[in-house]
């Protein structure tokens, strides 16, 4: 995994996406970023978009299966995976602040 160049979001030192799923399956991630504010989320998506990299936005991981080949893009985790509503609240804030939906 390479570190994100994000100054407002937090790069995470996780190489296996299985750490983000409740079934503990999933291969490696190219980049993982934790975004806990709407600004961090918008910034991480914008940087990935500008670099032409695919984005995978994940929350608690209970409805998520990731293949053994992993994800060759930017994985954005919407906050604390133990807080099942964290991603939902973050996305609502983004929508409420003109971030679209």
ABEGO torsion letter per residue (X at the ends): XBBBABAABBBBBBABAAAABAAGBEBBBABBBBBABAAAAAAAAAAAAAAGBBBBBBBAGAABBBBAAEBBBBBBBAEBAABAAAAAAAAAAAAAAGAEX
